[in-house]
């Protein structure tokens, strides 16, 4: 006996999920600042606190 395969209907929920994951320019700027400029500032603060930029006398 052959078996019947059921077909599922695709719901429009997939479209809603795609619209929620859009990147705005504001979030892109925040991410670039945190991961780009943030580590540079932290490294400079660390080096200043350890006296890296002081002249050896």
C-alpha atoms as one frame of an Amber mdcrd trajectory, in Angstrom:
protein
   0.000   0.000   0.000   1.420   3.422  -0.903   1.558   5.964   1.890   0.365
   9.533   1.509   2.757  12.350   2.275   1.291  15.327   4.052   2.257  18.822
   2.969   2.632  21.557   5.534   1.580  25.102   4.770   4.267  27.744   5.188
   3.177  30.466   7.573   4.171  34.140   7.246   6.063  34.018  10.578   9.362
  33.753   8.696   8.873  37.241   7.259   8.313  38.695  10.741  11.547  37.159
  12.055  13.585  38.636   9.186  12.206  42.129   9.798  13.193  42.040  13.479
  16.881  41.379  12.744  17.573  44.528  10.720  20.623  46.551  11.712  20.159
  50.262  12.198  22.982  52.756  11.681  22.841  53.660  15.366  23.538  50.116
  16.544  26.311  49.772  13.963  28.012  52.897  15.315  27.731  51.655  18.891
  29.264  48.295  17.977  32.117  49.941  16.070  32.851  52.254  18.992  32.788
  49.518  21.623  34.934  47.038  19.710  37.109  49.530  17.818  37.858  52.538
  19.987  37.127  50.966  23.367  40.116  48.586  23.450  42.458  51.383  22.316
  41.334  53.596  25.188  41.717  50.739  27.660  45.240  49.964  26.418  46.286
  53.608  26.735  44.908  53.808  30.272  46.743  50.616  31.211  50.038  51.871
  29.781  49.684  55.259  31.489  48.933  53.592  34.823  52.082  51.446  34.554
  54.299  54.435  33.675  55.039  53.373  30.107  55.073  56.950  28.798  57.248
  58.391  31.604  60.828  59.247  30.714  63.423  57.080  32.481  65.517  59.237
  34.822
